[in-house]
Amino acid sequence: MAWWVASRPRLVVRYLIYLAVRLIYRLRLRGADQIPAHGAALVVCNHVSFMDALVIGGASRRPLRFLMDKPIYDSPWLNWLFRLVGAIPVESERHDPGNVRRALLEVSRALREGEVVMLFPEGRLTPDGEIHHFRRGLELILARDPVPVIPAGLSGLWGSWTSHCHAPALSGRPRRFRARVALHFGEQLSPERAGRAVLEWRVRELKIEADGWAEPAVVEALERH
């Protein structure tokens, strides 16, 4: 048993993350079978909180590589975990010229080896709970490696202590337990159809669908207006 665990660390970690997510949140998951069983693919999602990657990674039927802020990646307490799951650190060009290019090269290498890579094309946590315009890095990746893209919409984490809702993320204390969280994966798009504007529109649609379960009061208030 110990040998089996040691030989499949990413699989074991993903399973443990999935159990933790299910314990902390009431998770509604739809469309996870859109992630292909084999071969390279990109998953793109809106970015609400620092828990997003764990929720999506735990829900995926395959291990995911994902881009993350280098200061968080370098955390002395969690760096071992980020290395184990294959996170790709990215720093702003202002702090480390050339880092973005190196990160994109690592994404390309992962895709060419048949892995699934997850991106948050907004490039940062939402400051107001809304989806912001996708950045051009997504198009640069697809121009180099044209792979299928799976859009996803995430809802329910805005307002948590890992979001920027009440204060800078992680600066306060946990406010909710067993909150409703919905993650909806959409139909897989070919790289030819997966333009930045199309993907942003599709992610917005999926988030609205997810809001209907995770944030019903918000949806009802918007409909009344």
Secondary structure by P-SEA (a helix, b strand, c coil): caaaaaacaaaaaaaaaaaaaaaaccccccccccccccccbbbbbbbcccaaaaaaaaaccbbbbbbcccccccccccaaaaaaabbbbbbccccccaaaaaaaaaaaaaaaabbbbbbccccccccccccccccaaaaaaaaacbbbbbbbbbcccccccccccccccccccccccccbbbbbbccccccccccaaaaaaaaaaaaaaaaacccaaaaaaaaac
